[in-house]
Structure formats: C-alpha cells, structure tokens
Amino acid sequence: MSAESKTVRSTSWPLVGIGLILLLWLGYLLGQPNLIPSGLSGLAVGKHAPAIQAAGWVNGEPGDLTGKVLVVEAWSCYCLPCLKATQELVEVQQEFADQDQVVFLGLTSDPPDALPQIEAYLKKTGANWPNGYFAIETLLGLEAEYTPATWVIGTDGLIVWNDDSRESISEAIRNALAKSMD
C-alpha cells in the first residue's frame, strides 16, 4: 500500500465523522417545533384576526365560527417541522375534544393542484379538523411569514396566543374559554 493511499484513507475518516455529526445536528434542528426566532410568529397578541377564507377545504368546512375560540395553524405539506407541530396540535385537540366552543383549523398556501399531497399530510399527521388550502389572504392577514405558526383567537376576534407567548397553548385555550364565559 502506498503512502499516498494511506493519507487519503486517514483523512477521509475524520471527514466522514464530521459529516455524520452535521447530519445528526440537522436532524435535531428539524425536529424542533419552534425554529423561528422570537418576534416572527405572525400577527401579534391583541391584534384583530382576519376573516378565515380559503379556496377550498379538506375535512369539511368550518361552519359558523361566531362565538368560538379558534386554534389556527399555518402549515405546508413541504415543511418538515410542520409535521411534528401538527402532530403535537392533534394532542392538544384531544384535550379539548368535548368542548364545542373550541374549533381547530388548519390553513395552507398550497394550491388546489397539491390536494393529493395535502390529503397525505393530513392523514400522516392525524389532523382531522377543517383545513383550508390556498388560503393566501388569511395567511397574509395573519402575517404568516413562516410555517409552522399557530394562533389562538378569542371569541372577540382578537389574537390571544401565538408562538411567541410564554404560556402553553392549552393554557391559552382554557383562558380564552374562561373569558368567553364572563
């Protein structure tokens, strides 16, 4: 074996190790639900939420939302962190399954021709609530520059929670429900 081939082999192992470390780090980052820096979570708490509109709906239409606490998630079927965030939101929805006054909605900017991917995403995540696609106007109104992003909207139409909030989303929903009873 020549000295040249030994040099190539001995220098390639550290590179492989560094590559594996970088891949593990990237995998860890993609698994984090909140990669968005603080202050970039869209429409701020206390602001009026826009009307909920979409070109079409999967899992049914939302119906009359008057007097309801809304949990709205912006997502995309091409967004890896969205998968985990939506699956976590499914768990939150199960907490409030007996509360008719709490409505979960998903919104995506994905166009109608992405319906097969949208339906596959919803099946994979277990999100069975109404999901509006090509919801550009509403997402712009929510200032959703990044996905995933989630808001809780009180019965008065004001944002009461977003991803920058300190309390948990479950606490925010409970607080919004309590406020609606006043």
KELO-536435 format. One record per residue (C-alpha): residue number from 1; y, z, x. Coordinates in pm, whole numbers, plus 32768, in hexadecimal, padded with zeros to 4 digits. Layout:
N
@num->NUM, py->Y, pz->Z, px->X
...
REM end
This chain:
182
@num->1, py->8000, pz->8000, px->8000
@num->2, py->814E, pz->7FA0, px->8091
@num->3, py->8271, pz->8090, px->80BA
@num->4, py->833B, pz->7FB4, px->7FD3
@num->5, py->824A, pz->7FDE, px->7EAA
@num->6, py->823C, pz->8159, px->7EE5
@num->7, py->83B7, pz->8164, px->7ED1
@num->8, py->83B8, pz->80A2, px->7D8A
@num->9, py->82AF, pz->8188, px->7CF1
@num->10, py->8352, pz->82CA, px->7D65
@num->11, py->84A8, pz->8266, px->7CE0
@num->12, py->8425, pz->81EC, px->7B90
@num->13, py->8392, pz->833D, px->7B23
@num->14, py->84E1, pz->83F3, px->7B23
@num->15, py->8576, pz->82D4, px->7A5B
@num->16, py->845C, pz->82EC, px->795D
@num->17, py->8498, pz->8464, px->7945
@num->18, py->860C, pz->8435, px->790F
@num->19, py->85C4, pz->832C, px->7808
@num->20, py->84D9, pz->8417, px->774D
@num->21, py->85DA, pz->852E, px->7755
@num->22, py->86E3, pz->8442, px->76C9
@num->23, py->85F7, pz->83D1, px->75B4
@num->24, py->85A8, pz->8539, px->7554
@num->25, py->871A, pz->858E, px->7552
@num->26, py->8767, pz->8461, px->7475
@num->27, py->864E, pz->84C3, px->7387
@num->28, py->86DD, pz->8622, px->7371
@num->29, py->883A, pz->859C, px->7324
@num->30, py->87BB, pz->84B2, px->7217
@num->31, py->870F, pz->85D8, px->7172
@num->32, py->8853, pz->869A, px->7150
@num->33, py->88E4, pz->8687, px->6FF1
@num->34, py->8A4C, pz->86AD, px->705C
@num->35, py->8AA2, pz->85CF, px->7182
@num->36, py->8BFD, pz->858B, px->70F9
@num->37, py->8D13, pz->8650, px->71A0
@num->38, py->8DCB, pz->874C, px->70CA
@num->39, py->8EE8, pz->86B6, px->7000
@num->40, py->8E3B, pz->8569, px->6FC8
@num->41, py->8D73, pz->85CC, px->6E95
@num->42, py->8E39, pz->84FB, px->6DA4
@num->43, py->8F0D, pz->8571, px->6C82
@num->44, py->8F81, pz->86D5, px->6CC1
@num->45, py->8F42, pz->8809, px->6BF1
@num->46, py->904E, pz->882F, px->6AE6
@num->47, py->9086, pz->86B8, px->6ABA
@num->48, py->903D, pz->85FC, px->6977
@num->49, py->8EF8, pz->853A, px->6981
@num->50, py->8F00, pz->83CA, px->6920
@num->51, py->8E4B, pz->8342, px->67F0
@num->52, py->8CDA, pz->8305, px->6835
@num->53, py->8C99, pz->818E, px->6827
@num->54, py->8B8E, pz->80A9, px->68B1
@num->55, py->8B1E, pz->7F41, px->6885
@num->56, py->89CD, pz->7FC0, px->680C
@num->57, py->88EB, pz->80EF, px->6800
@num->58, py->878B, pz->8149, px->686A
@num->59, py->86D7, pz->826F, px->67C1
@num->60, py->87AE, pz->824D, px->6689
@num->61, py->8923, pz->825D, px->664A
@num->62, py->89D8, pz->83A9, px->6668
@num->63, py->8A52, pz->83BA, px->64FF
@num->64, py->8B76, pz->8495, px->6494
@num->65, py->8BE5, pz->856A, px->65BC
@num->66, py->8CF5, pz->8628, px->6501
@num->67, py->8CE0, pz->879E, px->653E
@num->68, py->8BCE, pz->877B, px->6643
@num->69, py->8BBB, pz->87F7, px->67A8
@num->70, py->8B72, pz->86C0, px->6878
@num->71, py->8ABC, pz->86B1, px->69C2
@num->72, py->8B08, pz->855B, px->6A57
@num->73, py->8A60, pz->84D7, px->6B8F
@num->74, py->8ACF, pz->839F, px->6C4B
@num->75, py->89AE, pz->82FE, px->6D05
@num->76, py->8929, pz->81B3, px->6D85
@num->77, py->87C5, pz->8139, px->6D9C
@num->78, py->8806, pz->80D7, px->6F06
@num->79, py->8880, pz->8234, px->6F6A
@num->80, py->8776, pz->8308, px->7017
@num->81, py->882F, pz->8456, px->6FF3
@num->82, py->8854, pz->8409, px->6E7E
@num->83, py->86DA, pz->8425, px->6E4F
@num->84, py->86D4, pz->8591, px->6EBB
@num->85, py->8816, pz->85E5, px->6E01
@num->86, py->8792, pz->8551, px->6CBB
@num->87, py->8645, pz->8605, px->6CE0
@num->88, py->8702, pz->874D, px->6D10
@num->89, py->87D4, pz->8700, px->6BDD
@num->90, py->8692, pz->86D1, px->6B14
@num->91, py->8641, pz->883D, px->6B67
@num->92, py->879A, pz->88A8, px->6AEF
@num->93, py->876B, pz->87E2, px->69AE
@num->94, py->8625, pz->889C, px->696E
@num->95, py->86E7, pz->89E5, px->697F
@num->96, py->87C1, pz->896F, px->685E
@num->97, py->86BC, pz->88AC, px->6799
@num->98, py->86EA, pz->898E, px->6669
@num->99, py->8865, pz->8966, px->6669
@num->100, py->88CB, pz->884A, px->6580
@num->101, py->8A32, pz->8878, px->65EE
@num->102, py->89E3, pz->880B, px->6755
@num->103, py->89BE, pz->8695, px->6790
@num->104, py->894E, pz->85FC, px->68D9
@num->105, py->89BE, pz->849A, px->6929
@num->106, py->898B, pz->83B6, px->6A52
@num->107, py->8A76, pz->829E, px->6AB5
@num->108, py->8A40, pz->818A, px->6BAF
@num->109, py->8B10, pz->8064, px->6C1D
@num->110, py->89D2, pz->7F99, px->6C43
@num->111, py->89EA, pz->7E58, px->6B73
@num->112, py->890D, pz->7DEE, px->6A4F
@num->113, py->8837, pz->7D0F, px->6B2F
@num->114, py->87C8, pz->7E4C, px->6BE6
@num->115, py->8722, pz->7ED7, px->6AAB
@num->116, py->85C2, pz->7ECF, px->6B42
@num->117, py->863C, pz->7F9B, px->6C6D
@num->118, py->8703, pz->8085, px->6B89
@num->119, py->85D2, pz->80C6, px->6AAF
@num->120, py->84F7, pz->80FE, px->6BE3
@num->121, py->85F5, pz->81F5, px->6C70
@num->122, py->8600, pz->82B9, px->6B29
@num->123, py->8486, pz->82C0, px->6B12
@num->124, py->8467, pz->8335, px->6C7B
@num->125, py->8568, pz->844B, px->6C52
@num->126, py->84F9, pz->84BC, px->6AF8
@num->127, py->865A, pz->8497, px->6A6A
@num->128, py->861F, pz->8464, px->68F5
@num->129, py->8787, pz->8485, px->687F
@num->130, py->8868, pz->835F, px->6823
@num->131, py->88D0, pz->8297, px->6955
@num->132, py->89E7, pz->819A, px->6940
@num->133, py->89E1, pz->806F, px->6A27
@num->134, py->8B06, pz->7F9D, px->6A9F
@num->135, py->8BE4, pz->80C6, px->6A42
@num->136, py->8CFD, pz->8052, px->6B25
@num->137, py->8E28, pz->80C9, px->6A56
@num->138, py->8DA0, pz->8226, px->6A23
@num->139, py->8D38, pz->8249, px->6B8F
@num->140, py->8E94, pz->81DB, px->6BFB
@num->141, py->8F29, pz->82D8, px->6B0A
@num->142, py->8E4A, pz->83E5, px->6BA2
@num->143, py->8EC4, pz->8376, px->6CFB
@num->144, py->8D58, pz->8350, px->6D64
@num->145, py->8D7E, pz->82BD, px->6EBF
@num->146, py->8C2A, pz->833D, px->6F31
@num->147, py->8AD7, pz->8379, px->6E98
@num->148, py->8A3D, pz->845E, px->6E40
@num->149, py->8B54, pz->8515, px->6D8F
@num->150, py->8B3F, pz->8600, px->6C67
@num->151, py->8C3C, pz->8697, px->6B76
@num->152, py->8C2A, pz->8791, px->6A5C
@num->153, py->8D20, pz->8743, px->6946
@num->154, py->8D81, pz->8856, px->6853
@num->155, py->8D9A, pz->882A, px->66DC
@num->156, py->8F13, pz->87FA, px->6708
@num->157, py->8ED9, pz->86C4, px->67E0
@num->158, py->8F44, pz->876B, px->6925
@num->159, py->8E79, pz->8764, px->6A64
@num->160, py->8DF9, pz->88C9, px->6A97
@num->161, py->8D16, pz->8885, px->6BC2
@num->162, py->8CE0, pz->8780, px->6CD0
@num->163, py->8C1F, pz->8779, px->6E17
@num->164, py->8D3C, pz->8833, px->6EC6
@num->165, py->8D1B, pz->8961, px->6DDF
@num->166, py->8C9A, pz->8AA7, px->6E70
@num->167, py->8BCD, pz->8B17, px->6D45
@num->168, py->8A80, pz->8A78, px->6CF5
@num->169, py->8A71, pz->8963, px->6BF6
@num->170, py->899E, pz->8A44, px->6B15
@num->171, py->8AAC, pz->8B51, px->6B1E
@num->172, py->8BB4, pz->8A4C, px->6ACA
@num->173, py->8AEC, pz->89D3, px->699D
@num->174, py->8ABB, pz->8B3A, px->6922
@num->175, py->8C2F, pz->8B81, px->694F
@num->176, py->8C8E, pz->8A42, px->6894
@num->177, py->8BA3, pz->8AA1, px->6778
@num->178, py->8C36, pz->8C00, px->6767
@num->179, py->8D97, pz->8B73, px->6763
@num->180, py->8D3C, pz->8A88, px->6646
@num->181, py->8CCC, pz->8BB4, px->6576
@num->182, py->8E24, pz->8C5C, px->6596
REM end
